Amino acid sequence: MSFPIETARLVIQPFTLDDAEGMLPIWNDPVAMRWIPSGTITTVDAAREKIGRFMAHHAQHGFSLWPVRDKGTGRILGDCGLILVEWTGPEVEL
């Protein structure tokens, strides 16, 4: 897969640890996270840890979840991608 992935309005590329502050408002929102088993993330350090797991998943498997940014502002709007169910698979969640 080649990055970045771009549309007219969005940019998708792998996480870096610098994305923690941009993801924290999303991951700390109980409505946005209501169906996520791990629940909300409440600190930048916890967001960095989660991003580190996504980065390791990407390095090992060639896919993961990635931040979705507004192309005009650079603001992170959410995340998307593929990840092994419960981090072990063999099923892959979209």
Secondary structure, DSSP 4 states (H G I P E B T S, - for coil): --S-EE-SSEEE----GGGHHHHHHHHT-TTTTTT-TT----SHHHHHHHHHHHHHHHHHHS--EEEEEETTT--EEEEEE-EEGGGT-SSEE-
